[in-house]
Amino acid sequence: MIADEASAYRAAHERWASIAHPLGGLGTLEETIARIARLKRTTDFRLDRRAVVVMCADNGVVAEGVSQSGCETTSVIAQALAAGTSSVCLLARSARARVVAADVGMAIPVDDERLVSAAVARGTHNIAEGPAMTEAEFSRALEAGGRIMARVARQGCDIVCLGEMGIGNTTTATAVACALLGLDPDHATGPGAGLPQDALARKADAVRRALAANGFPVGQSVGSDARGDEGRNAQRALRCLGGFDLVAMAGAAIEARRLRVPVVVDGMVGQASALAALLMDPATADALVLSHVSSEPASRSLCDALGQRIGDAPAICAGMHLGEGAGAVCMLGLLDAAFELFSRGTTFGELDMEAYRDHRLC
């Protein structure tokens, strides 16, 4: 074990520089591996034991016609998650990851002991009319996410992919992104799981009304508060505009940093939650690994904001928008490849070659 984070981070970059390959040849993946070394305070770590944690919850804003299906779909997919047959379960199998699905607030509960029972309430309130949840419910959802992460870590886990399932949650996540970054709903709102083009205006209007109903001026980000209440405002945005899934993911990310377990962030929904989490607790940034830029319009802005704060960028730009943590799982394959080179790569010295000089430092 290396004594401190800075030494581990420096040692990781020195290891990359010693490997016989073009300097920085794997781009952002090299920085991601170095950041994981810093989090774990050693270059001698493993990524063998991995889990996908999927938070399932429902959102009252579906009453605004923002989705082509209702809360019954959340329950159907949650059942498939528990049974190991959903989309992300199949992807996870190829990535040697186990899936842990949790009910943190589904409207229609699923009677399956394989699903972690942590429901705060049976869905949130309609954000277009007022706050999604009470302060007490927010606290319970945040704590539930932390407990789920702690449980997964106790069972043995080197890295966690965070995912979600909840009809209507691209609407709640877009609203959170608009509040956090000052985005215009007309430009930030996307089709989610497949909303018809002619219904997008209705969805954007629901986001706009949610911002107004909860006291978030359009075009003004929480970071623009001159009093420096960024964390408190982010918490309010997550409570008033988000869902139990977003809050639970934030709680899981905050706990993961405490446990020194890296968490791979999925698409736009996960990115909105992750940004709120690190604004509430800046240390959380150390644990976050960005996977991909989603095809949802708000994703690019969220990735830029996250990237500025954590010093890294998503490795995948493939127009994905599956949800359930699918993009995060795909990132595991890239991390495996990068880690193989990092841990086993032939060095310049072993080839009796002069190491490349980094002329960017000259």
Phi, psi and chi 1 to 4 in degrees:
 res  aa     phi    psi   chi1   chi2   chi3   chi4
   1 MET       -  126.7  176.3   71.4   73.7      -
   2 ILE   -77.3  145.4  -64.4  172.7      -      -
   3 ALA   -64.1  -36.8      -      -      -      -
   4 ASP  -143.0  167.8   59.8   82.7      -      -
   5 GLU   -64.1  -44.0  -64.9  177.0   -6.0      -
   6 ALA   -61.5  -40.9      -      -      -      -
   7 SER   -66.1  -40.0  -63.2      -      -      -
   8 ALA   -65.6  -41.8      -      -      -      -
   9 TYR   -63.8  -44.3 -177.6   70.3      -      -
  10 ARG   -64.7  -42.3 -174.7  166.5   54.5 -108.9
  11 ALA   -63.9  -36.0      -      -      -      -
  12 ALA   -64.8  -43.2      -      -      -      -
  13 HIS   -69.5  -33.3  -84.8  -65.7      -      -
  14 GLU   -65.9  -37.8  -71.1  171.0   -5.4      -
  15 ARG   -63.4  -45.7  169.2   62.4 -174.5  167.8
  16 TRP   -58.6  -42.0  -82.4  122.4      -      -
  17 ALA   -68.0  -23.5      -      -      -      -
  18 SER   -83.5  -17.8   74.9      -      -      -
  19 ILE   -77.4  137.3  -64.5  171.5      -      -
  20 ALA   -73.9   83.1      -      -      -      -
  21 HIS  -158.6  162.1   76.9  -50.9      -      -
  22 PRO   -56.2  134.7  -25.5   35.3      -      -
  23 LEU   -56.9  128.1  -64.1  177.4      -      -
  24 GLY    69.4   22.1      -      -      -      -
  25 GLY   -60.2  -28.1      -      -      -      -
  26 LEU   -97.0   14.5  -72.1 -174.1      -      -
  27 GLY    55.9 -132.3      -      -      -      -
  28 THR   -64.6  -21.9 -172.3      -      -      -
  29 LEU   -63.7  -32.2  -68.4  172.1      -      -
  30 GLU   -67.0  -41.4  -63.7 -167.5   11.9      -
  31 GLU   -65.5  -39.2  175.9   62.6   18.4      -
  32 THR   -62.5  -44.8  -58.8      -      -      -
  33 ILE   -62.1  -40.9  -66.8  -64.5      -      -
  34 ALA   -64.5  -37.6      -      -      -      -
  35 ARG   -68.1  -36.1  -69.7 -177.7   60.0 -114.1
  36 ILE   -66.0  -40.0  -66.9  174.8      -      -
  37 ALA   -60.6  -41.4      -      -      -      -
  38 ARG   -62.8  -44.6 -179.0  173.5   63.5 -166.5
  39 LEU   -61.0  -42.7  177.0   69.3      -      -
  40 LYS   -86.2   -6.7  -67.2 -177.9  176.7  -69.6
  41 ARG    61.0   33.8  -66.7 -172.0  -68.5 -162.0
  42 THR  -165.0  150.8  179.1      -      -      -
  43 THR   -90.4   -7.4   55.7      -      -      -
  44 ASP   -99.6   65.9 -174.8   23.1      -      -
  45 PHE  -117.8  170.6   61.3   88.0      -      -
  46 ARG  -126.7  158.1  -57.8  -59.6  -57.8  170.8
  47 LEU  -125.8   29.2  -62.7  175.0      -      -
  48 ASP   -74.6  -41.4  -60.9  -29.1      -      -
  49 ARG   -93.5  112.7  -58.2  172.2  -59.7  172.6
  50 ARG  -134.1  150.0   57.9  -91.9  -59.4  -95.4
  51 ALA  -136.2  152.7      -      -      -      -
  52 VAL  -114.5  116.3 -173.7      -      -      -
  53 VAL  -103.4  118.8  176.4      -      -      -
  54 VAL  -114.1  116.5 -174.2      -      -      -
  55 MET   -90.6  124.2  -52.8  -64.8 -171.6      -
  56 CYS  -110.9  129.9  -55.4      -      -      -
  57 ALA  -161.1  162.0      -      -      -      -
  58 ASP  -114.9  159.9  -81.0  -61.3      -      -
  59 ASN  -129.6  126.0  -56.1  -80.3      -      -
  60 GLY   -61.4  -18.9      -      -      -      -
  61 VAL   -68.0  -10.9   73.3      -      -      -
  62 VAL   -61.2  -19.2  -63.7      -      -      -
  63 ALA   -63.8  -16.9      -      -      -      -
  64 GLU   -87.1    4.8  -58.8  -64.9  -32.6      -
  65 GLY    71.9   36.6      -      -      -      -
  66 VAL   -92.9    0.7  -63.7      -      -      -
  67 SER  -141.2  155.8  176.8      -      -      -
  68 GLN   -84.4   -4.7   62.9  174.8  -49.4      -
  69 SER  -138.4  171.3   58.0      -      -      -
  70 GLY  -113.6 -167.8      -      -      -      -
  71 CYS   -64.7  -19.8   58.0      -      -      -
  72 GLU   -61.6  -29.1   67.4  -78.1   -8.9      -
  73 THR   -68.1  -37.4  -59.4      -      -      -
  74 THR   -57.1  -44.7  -56.2      -      -      -
  75 SER   -67.2  -39.0  -63.6      -      -      -
  76 VAL   -61.9  -45.9  169.3      -      -      -
  77 ILE   -70.1  -36.5  -59.8  -58.5      -      -
  78 ALA   -61.2  -39.8      -      -      -      -
  79 GLN   -62.8  -41.3 -179.1   69.3   71.2      -
  80 ALA   -66.0  -37.2      -      -      -      -
  81 LEU   -61.0  -45.1  -75.5  162.2      -      -
  82 ALA   -64.9  -34.8      -      -      -      -
  83 ALA   -83.3   -9.8      -      -      -      -
  84 GLY    80.9   23.7      -      -      -      -
  85 THR  -116.7   -0.6   58.2      -      -      -
  86 SER   -73.4  171.6   78.9      -      -      -
  87 SER   -56.2  -47.3  -61.7      -      -      -
  88 VAL   -70.4  -26.8   79.3      -      -      -
  89 CYS   -63.6  -40.8  -67.9      -      -      -
  90 LEU   -68.1  -41.9  -59.2  178.0      -      -
  91 LEU   -63.7  -41.2  -66.4  171.5      -      -
  92 ALA   -63.7  -35.7      -      -      -      -
  93 ARG   -60.6  -40.5 -152.7  165.6  -62.7  155.2
  94 SER   -69.7  -22.5   71.7      -      -      -
  95 ALA   -99.3    8.4      -      -      -      -
  96 ARG    58.7   40.9  -50.4 -177.7  -43.5  -78.9
  97 ALA  -118.6  142.6      -      -      -      -
  98 ARG   -91.4  151.1   60.7 -168.6  175.5   97.0
  99 VAL  -108.4  129.7  175.2      -      -      -
 100 VAL  -118.3  113.7  177.8      -      -      -
 101 ALA  -106.0  139.9      -      -      -      -
 102 ALA  -132.2  136.2      -      -      -      -
 103 ASP   -87.1  106.7  174.0    5.7      -      -
 104 VAL  -108.2    5.4  -66.3      -      -      -
 105 GLY   160.2   44.0      -      -      -      -
 106 MET   -78.3  144.2  -65.8 -165.3  -57.4      -
 107 ALA   -69.3  -35.9      -      -      -      -
 108 ILE  -116.9  105.8  -55.6  172.2      -      -
 109 PRO   -66.9  153.9   23.6  -32.9      -      -
 110 VAL  -111.5  127.1  171.2      -      -      -
 111 ASP   -87.1   84.7 -175.0   15.7      -      -
 112 ASP  -150.5  116.5 -168.0  -38.7      -      -
 113 GLU   -66.5  -14.0   63.2 -177.9   11.3      -
 114 ARG   -77.4  -12.1  -65.3  170.8  -65.5 -174.3
 115 LEU   -94.8  123.6 -165.9   67.6      -      -
 116 VAL   -63.3  127.1  176.7      -      -      -
 117 SER   -93.8  108.1  178.5      -      -      -
 118 ALA  -146.1   31.4      -      -      -      -
 119 ALA   -66.5  130.9      -      -      -      -
 120 VAL   -83.7  -41.3  174.7      -      -      -
 121 ALA  -161.2  171.8      -      -      -      -
 122 ARG   -89.3   68.6  -69.9  -57.9  162.9 -158.7
 123 GLY    93.2  160.4      -      -      -      -
 124 THR   -92.4  172.7   56.8      -      -      -
 125 HIS   -78.1  168.3  -58.6  -66.1      -      -
 126 ASN   -75.6  112.6 -175.9   -8.2      -      -
 127 ILE   -66.0  -20.2   61.7  171.6      -      -
 128 ALA   -71.3  -11.4      -      -      -      -
 129 GLU  -114.2  -15.3  -61.9  176.7  -12.6      -
 130 GLY   166.0 -168.5      -      -      -      -
 131 PRO   -59.2  141.8  -23.8   34.9      -      -
 132 ALA   -65.6  -33.1      -      -      -      -
 133 MET  -154.4  164.2   64.0 -164.0   77.0      -
 134 THR   -79.5  167.8   66.3      -      -      -
 135 GLU   -63.3  -36.9  -68.1 -173.7    6.0      -
 136 ALA   -65.7  -41.2      -      -      -      -
 137 GLU   -65.7  -39.0  -71.8  171.4  -25.7      -
 138 PHE   -58.7  -47.6  174.9   85.4      -      -
 139 SER   -61.5  -41.3  -64.5      -      -      -
 140 ARG   -66.7  -38.7  -69.9 -158.8  -61.7  -87.1
 141 ALA   -67.6  -40.5      -      -      -      -
 142 LEU   -62.5  -44.6 -161.3   68.8      -      -
 143 GLU   -66.8  -37.1  -69.1  165.4    3.7      -
 144 ALA   -61.5  -43.7      -      -      -      -
 145 GLY   -61.0  -41.4      -      -      -      -
 146 GLY   -64.0  -40.9      -      -      -      -
 147 ARG   -66.2  -40.5  -73.6 -163.3  -54.3  -87.3
 148 ILE   -63.3  -43.7  -67.6  166.3      -      -
 149 MET   -63.3  -42.8  177.7   59.1   70.6      -
 150 ALA   -62.7  -39.2      -      -      -      -
 151 ARG   -64.4  -44.5  171.1 -178.9  169.0  177.5
 152 VAL   -61.9  -42.0  168.5      -      -      -
 153 ALA   -65.1  -39.7      -      -      -      -
 154 ARG   -63.2  -31.6  -77.4 -163.2  -55.4  -89.6
 155 GLN   -76.0   -7.1  -67.0  169.7  -16.1      -
 156 GLY    99.6  105.9      -      -      -      -
 157 CYS  -155.7  129.2 -162.0      -      -      -
 158 ASP   -92.2  -27.6  -59.8  -42.9      -      -
 159 ILE  -156.4  145.3 -170.7  166.5      -      -
 160 VAL  -126.9  135.8  171.0      -      -      -
 161 CYS   -97.8  130.6  -63.6      -      -      -
 162 LEU   -99.7  128.5  -78.7 -180.0      -      -
 163 GLY  -135.3  175.6      -      -      -      -
 164 GLU  -149.0  160.3   37.5   62.4   36.0      -
 165 MET  -146.6  121.0  176.3   58.9 -145.7      -
 166 GLY  -177.4  112.8      -      -      -      -
 167 ILE   -58.4  132.3  -61.2  -58.2      -      -
 168 GLY    94.4   -2.9      -      -      -      -
 169 ASN   -80.4  -11.7   68.1    6.7      -      -
 170 THR   -73.9  -23.9   58.1      -      -      -
 171 THR   -71.9  -47.5  -56.9      -      -      -
 172 THR   -64.7  -42.0   58.0      -      -      -
 173 ALA   -66.0  -37.4      -      -      -      -
 174 THR   -64.5  -40.8  -60.4      -      -      -
 175 ALA   -62.1  -42.9      -      -      -      -
 176 VAL   -62.6  -44.0  170.3      -      -      -
 177 ALA   -61.7  -41.2      -      -      -      -
 178 CYS   -62.6  -40.1  -73.4      -      -      -
 179 ALA   -70.5  -41.6      -      -      -      -
 180 LEU   -70.9  -34.4  -64.1 -178.1      -      -
 181 LEU  -115.0   -3.6  -60.6  175.4      -      -
 182 GLY    72.8   31.3      -      -      -      -
 183 LEU   -79.0  154.6  -54.6  178.4      -      -
 184 ASP   -86.2  124.2 -174.8  -32.2      -      -
 185 PRO   -54.4  -33.5  -27.1   35.8      -      -
 186 ASP   -63.9  -29.3  -69.0  -22.3      -      -
 187 HIS   -97.3  -23.2  -61.2  144.7      -      -
 188 ALA   -93.1  -16.3      -      -      -      -
 189 THR   -86.1  131.6  -55.7      -      -      -
 190 GLY  -122.9 -178.7      -      -      -      -
 191 PRO   -78.3   -7.4   28.6  -35.3      -      -
 192 GLY    61.2 -126.8      -      -      -      -
 193 ALA   -80.9    5.3      -      -      -      -
 194 GLY   131.5   33.9      -      -      -      -
 195 LEU   -65.5  133.0 -164.6   66.0      -      -
 196 PRO   -58.8  149.7  -22.5   32.7      -      -
 197 GLN   -55.8  -38.3 -170.8   68.1   29.2      -
 198 ASP   -72.1   -9.1   59.3    4.5      -      -
 199 ALA   -99.5   -5.8      -      -      -      -
 200 LEU   -62.5  -37.4  -89.0 -178.7      -      -
 201 ALA   -62.0  -37.4      -      -      -      -
 202 ARG   -65.8  -40.2 -179.4  168.9   63.9 -115.3
 203 LYS   -66.0  -45.0 -176.2  174.9  178.3  179.5
 204 ALA   -62.3  -37.8      -      -      -      -
 205 ASP   -65.4  -37.5 -179.7   64.7      -      -
 206 ALA   -63.4  -40.1      -      -      -      -
 207 VAL   -64.5  -43.8  171.8      -      -      -
 208 ARG   -62.2  -43.4 -173.1  176.7  -63.9  -83.2
 209 ARG   -67.8  -32.3  -73.9 -171.8  -71.7  119.0
 210 ALA   -65.6  -42.1      -      -      -      -
 211 LEU   -61.1  -44.8  -66.5  170.2      -      -
 212 ALA   -66.8  -42.8      -      -      -      -
 213 ALA   -65.1  -24.0      -      -      -      -
 214 ASN  -110.7   11.3  -70.6  -76.8      -      -
 215 GLY    77.9   31.5      -      -      -      -
 216 PHE  -112.3  105.6  -68.8   95.5      -      -
 217 PRO   -62.1  133.8  -19.5   32.4      -      -
 218 VAL   -62.4  133.1  172.7      -      -      -
 219 GLY    89.4   -0.1      -      -      -      -
 220 GLN  -118.2  119.7 -179.4  175.9  -41.4      -
 221 SER   -86.7  156.0   71.6      -      -      -
 222 VAL   -65.8  -22.8  -60.8      -      -      -
 223 GLY   -74.6   -8.0      -      -      -      -
 224 SER   -88.7    3.8   62.9      -      -      -
 225 ASP   -68.7  115.9 -168.5  -36.9      -      -
 226 ALA   -64.6  -20.0      -      -      -      -
 227 ARG   -81.6   -5.4  -63.2  172.0  -60.2  176.6
 228 GLY    77.1   25.4      -      -      -      -
 229 ASP   -91.7   38.7  -69.8  -21.8      -      -
 230 GLU   -58.0  -46.6 -169.0  174.9   58.3      -
 231 GLY   -64.9  -42.7      -      -      -      -
 232 ARG   -66.0  -40.1 -173.2  179.9  -52.5  166.2
 233 ASN   -68.9  -36.1  -71.9  -21.8      -      -
 234 ALA   -64.2  -40.4      -      -      -      -
 235 GLN   -61.8  -42.1  178.4  173.5  -46.1      -
 236 ARG   -66.0  -38.9 -172.2  169.4   71.9   86.4
 237 ALA   -62.6  -42.8      -      -      -      -
 238 LEU   -66.7  -39.7 -162.1   56.3      -      -
 239 ARG   -71.0  -43.6  176.8  178.8   69.0   81.8
 240 CYS   -81.4  -32.4  -65.4      -      -      -
 241 LEU  -113.0  -16.1  -58.4  169.7      -      -
 242 GLY   -89.6 -157.0      -      -      -      -
 243 GLY  -138.8  171.8      -      -      -      -
 244 PHE   -62.8  -29.4  -65.4  132.2      -      -
 245 ASP   -66.8  -44.5   49.7   -8.3      -      -
 246 LEU   -63.8  -41.9  -86.9   75.2      -      -
 247 VAL   -66.9  -42.5  178.8      -      -      -
 248 ALA   -64.2  -38.7      -      -      -      -
 249 MET   -63.7  -38.9  -77.3 -166.7  -66.3      -
 250 ALA   -63.3  -43.8      -      -      -      -
 251 GLY   -62.2  -38.6      -      -      -      -
 252 ALA   -65.8  -41.2      -      -      -      -
 253 ALA   -65.8  -42.1      -      -      -      -
 254 ILE   -62.9  -42.6  -68.4  169.4      -      -
 255 GLU   -68.0  -37.2  178.7   66.5    8.2      -
 256 ALA   -59.7  -40.0      -      -      -      -
 257 ARG   -62.3  -40.4  170.2   60.5 -178.0   86.1
 258 ARG   -63.4  -36.0 -170.3 -174.4   71.5   79.8
 259 LEU   -87.8   -4.0  -62.8  170.6      -      -
 260 ARG    61.0   43.1  -63.2 -169.1  177.3  -83.6
 261 VAL  -111.7  120.2  175.2      -      -      -
 262 PRO   -67.2  141.8   22.1  -30.8      -      -
 263 VAL  -120.0  129.3  -72.1      -      -      -
 264 VAL   -91.2  120.2 -173.2      -      -      -
 265 VAL   -84.0  137.5  179.4      -      -      -
 266 ASP   -86.0 -135.0 -167.6   37.7      -      -
 267 GLY   -85.4 -149.4      -      -      -      -
 268 MET   -59.0  -40.7 -168.8  -88.7  -66.6      -
 269 VAL   -64.0  -47.7  177.9      -      -      -
 270 GLY   -65.3  -34.2      -      -      -      -
 271 GLN   -67.3  -39.8  -68.8  156.0    6.8      -
 272 ALA   -63.4  -42.5      -      -      -      -
 273 SER   -64.4  -44.2  172.7      -      -      -
 274 ALA   -64.1  -40.3      -      -      -      -
 275 LEU   -65.0  -42.1 -178.8   56.9      -      -
 276 ALA   -62.0  -41.4      -      -      -      -
 277 ALA   -61.8  -44.9      -      -      -      -
 278 LEU   -75.3  -23.7   72.7   82.0      -      -
 279 LEU   -71.2  -36.1  -70.5  174.1      -      -
 280 MET   -72.5  -37.2  -68.2 -170.9  -67.4      -
 281 ASP  -140.0   91.3 -175.5  -11.0      -      -
 282 PRO   -53.5  -27.8  -28.2   37.6      -      -
 283 ALA   -63.1  -21.9      -      -      -      -
 284 THR   -57.3  -28.9  -54.2      -      -      -
 285 ALA   -54.1  -32.5      -      -      -      -
 286 ASP   -63.1  -26.0  -64.3  -18.7      -      -
 287 ALA   -94.6  -10.9      -      -      -      -
 288 LEU   -84.7  130.9  -58.6  178.4      -      -
 289 VAL  -119.2  121.0  173.7      -      -      -
 290 LEU   -84.1  134.8  -57.7 -179.9      -      -
 291 SER   -98.8  -56.0   62.4      -      -      -
 292 HIS  -150.9  159.4   71.7  111.4      -      -
 293 VAL   -91.4  115.5 -178.3      -      -      -
 294 SER   -71.9  163.1  162.1      -      -      -
 295 SER   -78.2   -8.0   61.0      -      -      -
 296 GLU   -67.0  135.8  -77.0  -71.2  -66.5      -
 297 PRO   -55.8  -35.5  -25.8   34.2      -      -
 298 ALA   -74.7  -13.9      -      -      -      -
 299 SER   -62.8  -42.6  179.9      -      -      -
 300 ARG   -60.8  -44.1  172.1   55.0   69.5 -176.1
 301 SER   -64.6  -40.0  -64.6      -      -      -
 302 LEU   -65.6  -42.3  -74.5  164.0      -      -
 303 CYS   -63.1  -40.2  -74.1      -      -      -
 304 ASP   -62.5  -44.4  -71.4  -14.7      -      -
 305 ALA   -66.3  -42.6      -      -      -      -
 306 LEU   -65.7  -43.7  -75.4  162.7      -      -
 307 GLY   -60.2  -38.7      -      -      -      -
 308 GLN   -64.0  -32.1  -71.1  172.8    5.9      -
 309 ARG   -88.0  -29.1  -71.3  168.3  170.2   82.2
 310 ILE  -104.6  -11.6   70.0  176.8      -      -
 311 GLY    75.5   31.6      -      -      -      -
 312 ASP  -149.7  172.6 -153.0   -8.7      -      -
 313 ALA  -140.4  159.1      -      -      -      -
 314 PRO   -65.4  144.8  -14.9   27.8      -      -
 315 ALA   -91.6  -17.4      -      -      -      -
 316 ILE  -115.7  131.7  -56.2  171.5      -      -
 317 CYS  -135.2   84.0 -173.7      -      -      -
 318 ALA  -125.7   14.9      -      -      -      -
 319 GLY    67.5   29.2      -      -      -      -
 320 MET   -78.5  150.6  -60.2  170.5   65.1      -
 321 HIS  -161.2   45.2   51.9  -91.5      -      -
 322 LEU   -80.6  -36.2 -163.2  155.9      -      -
 323 GLY    83.4 -168.5      -      -      -      -
 324 GLU    64.7    3.4  -59.3  179.9   32.2      -
 325 GLY    91.9   13.3      -      -      -      -
 326 ALA   -60.9  -44.9      -      -      -      -
 327 GLY   -64.6  -36.8      -      -      -      -
 328 ALA   -64.0  -39.4      -      -      -      -
 329 VAL   -64.7  -40.7  172.0      -      -      -
 330 CYS   -61.2  -31.1  -70.2      -      -      -
 331 MET   -65.3  -27.3 -179.6   67.8  175.6      -
 332 LEU   -59.8  -37.9  -68.5  178.3      -      -
 333 GLY   -62.6  -40.3      -      -      -      -
 334 LEU   -67.3  -39.5  -69.4  174.4      -      -
 335 LEU   -66.1  -37.9  -70.5  176.5      -      -
 336 ASP   -59.2  -46.5  -78.2  -16.7      -      -
 337 ALA   -63.6  -44.8      -      -      -      -
 338 ALA   -65.0  -40.8      -      -      -      -
 339 PHE   -68.3  -33.5 -173.9   70.8      -      -
 340 GLU   -60.7  -43.9 -175.7   72.4    5.5      -
 341 LEU   -68.0  -41.0 -179.2   57.9      -      -
 342 PHE   -61.1  -44.7  176.0   77.0      -      -
 343 SER   -88.5  -24.4   58.8      -      -      -
 344 ARG  -125.4    0.4  -61.8  166.3   62.4   90.0
 345 GLY   -62.6  142.6      -      -      -      -
 346 THR   -70.2  136.0  -56.7      -      -      -
 347 THR   -92.4  163.6   65.9      -      -      -
 348 PHE   -58.0  -40.1  -72.9  107.8      -      -
 349 GLY   -62.5  -39.7      -      -      -      -
 350 GLU   -67.4  -26.9  -70.7  168.1  -25.1      -
 351 LEU   -92.0    1.1  -66.9  177.3      -      -
 352 ASP    56.7   42.9 -163.0   23.5      -      -
 353 MET  -113.5  151.6  -76.1  178.4   58.7      -
 354 GLU   -75.4  132.2 -177.1  177.6  -11.4      -
 355 ALA   -64.8  147.4      -      -      -      -
 356 TYR   -64.3  143.6  -70.0  143.6      -      -
 357 ARG   -92.5  142.8  -67.9 -179.3   59.7 -163.7
 358 ASP   -90.9   95.9 -169.1  -14.0      -      -
 359 HIS   -71.3  -10.6  -66.8  -76.6      -      -
 360 ARG   -67.8  -21.3  -64.6  168.4  -60.8 -179.2
 361 LEU   -94.5   -3.9  -55.6  179.1      -      -
 362 CYS   -83.4      -  -63.5      -      -      -
